[in-house]
Amino acid sequence: MTRRKVIWHIGPADPGTAFLADALQGRSLELAERGVSVPTGAWHEIEDQIWKHKGVSLVSTPDISRADADKIALHLTGLRDLEVHLVLLVRDLPTQVYAAWQAGLAHGSTTPLKKYTARLTDPSREHWQAEEFWAGHDLGRILQGWTRAIHAERVHVISVDQDPDASWTALLGAAGVTDLPRPEAFTAPALRAELDPEWVLDVTTAWAKLIADRGFDLQGSVINASAASAGVGAGRSDQLEAVAELLTRATAEVERLTAEVVELRAANERLDAKRLKHKRRVERLRADLSSPS
């Protein structure tokens, strides 16, 4: 009997890997030919699709890394008795910080990069931007919260390059797929924030120690790439170019969604007109039927 197996990308909540869910959906037919299902929808629908598929199911929901204990338990309960593998795709920390700042700009933030990094590196982590970042990026917190009921050999921490192809290849590799190219999709330019090298080394060393102590499957190093790039931030011209490209894409997406809303409203108006017409017709028929012959 074919065993149901779940490969679940749970984080970190790095905007640089957010494209993976749509990319998997874009290659769902090719993956299905290889026996790999890509469940989509609300979580209960994903669970149903996982249980219906006798084979490997591949899921990417990196924002779930922010879940609290109750939400984690709720999600894992529905997968009980399945072979669940948790995958964490970890880009270097300076790149993750820059990507989070960049995503904030796209959603209206006006915080300068230097101030943003200062808030994130403050040991108290009291500012809301720090709390939000670390909730989805602190590897120690994510691993401790998600792995209580998961065998260590089924927890895969994979260090990946900035290039989105690296994340795509790593995730598919975890599902045993090695020959499927990444579909075309926009990913924000991968730049790095300038961070204190000693601070970066302290954070990533603590992560590495936890991974080693718990015996998780580590591919690559969560220390080396971050330590090597910590003191080398993106230049101002590169930052301006990246932000301009991101905002241009965001503006285009807003325009596309606005046009889509206009079309949907027009379609709803047409449907309302038809509904009213049919309602009046029904009322006339009822009146005719109820009148004496």
BELQUITA-V172011 format. One record per pair of residues at least 4 apart in sequence whose C-alpha atoms are under 6 Angstrom apart, sorted by sequence separation. I is the first residue (numbers start at 1). J is the second residue. D is the distance in whole Angstrom. If there is no record, write none. Layout:
i & j & d
I & J & D
I & J & D
This chain:
i & j & d
20 & 24 & 6
24 & 28 & 6
28 & 32 & 6
32 & 36 & 5
41 & 45 & 6
67 & 71 & 6
73 & 77 & 6
105 & 109 & 5
128 & 132 & 6
131 & 135 & 6
134 & 138 & 5
139 & 143 & 6
143 & 147 & 6
165 & 169 & 6
169 & 173 & 6
173 & 177 & 5
201 & 205 & 6
209 & 213 & 6
223 & 227 & 6
226 & 230 & 6
240 & 244 & 6
247 & 251 & 6
271 & 275 & 6
31 & 36 & 5
32 & 37 & 6
104 & 109 & 5
125 & 130 & 5
161 & 166 & 6
172 & 177 & 5
173 & 178 & 6
211 & 216 & 5
40 & 46 & 6
125 & 131 & 6
160 & 166 & 6
39 & 46 & 5
28 & 38 & 6
39 & 49 & 6
120 & 130 & 5
119 & 130 & 6
38 & 57 & 6
204 & 223 & 5
36 & 56 & 5
37 & 57 & 5
38 & 58 & 5
36 & 57 & 6
201 & 227 & 6
197 & 230 & 5
197 & 231 & 6
195 & 230 & 5
194 & 230 & 6
195 & 231 & 6
194 & 231 & 5
194 & 232 & 6
21 & 60 & 5
194 & 233 & 4
193 & 233 & 5
192 & 233 & 5
192 & 234 & 5
191 & 234 & 6
13 & 62 & 5
4 & 54 & 5
5 & 55 & 6
6 & 56 & 6
12 & 62 & 6
13 & 63 & 5
4 & 55 & 5
5 & 56 & 5
6 & 57 & 5
7 & 58 & 5
8 & 59 & 5
9 & 60 & 5
10 & 61 & 5
11 & 62 & 4
2 & 54 & 6
3 & 55 & 6
4 & 56 & 6
8 & 60 & 6
10 & 62 & 4
12 & 65 & 6
189 & 242 & 6
10 & 64 & 6
11 & 65 & 5
10 & 65 & 6
158 & 218 & 6
155 & 216 & 6
156 & 217 & 5
157 & 218 & 5
158 & 219 & 5
159 & 220 & 5
155 & 217 & 6
159 & 221 & 6
152 & 215 & 6
153 & 216 & 6
159 & 222 & 6
152 & 216 & 5
153 & 217 & 6
140 & 207 & 6
90 & 158 & 6
91 & 159 & 6
66 & 135 & 5
85 & 154 & 5
86 & 155 & 5
87 & 156 & 5
88 & 157 & 5
89 & 158 & 5
90 & 159 & 5
91 & 160 & 5
66 & 136 & 5
85 & 155 & 6
90 & 160 & 6
91 & 161 & 6
65 & 136 & 5
11 & 88 & 5
5 & 83 & 5
6 & 84 & 5
7 & 85 & 5
8 & 86 & 5
9 & 87 & 5
6 & 85 & 6
8 & 87 & 6
9 & 88 & 6
98 & 192 & 5
98 & 193 & 5
95 & 191 & 6
95 & 192 & 4
94 & 192 & 5
94 & 193 & 5
13 & 136 & 5
12 & 136 & 6
12 & 137 & 5
92 & 225 & 6
93 & 226 & 5
92 & 226 & 4
94 & 230 & 6
23 & 183 & 6
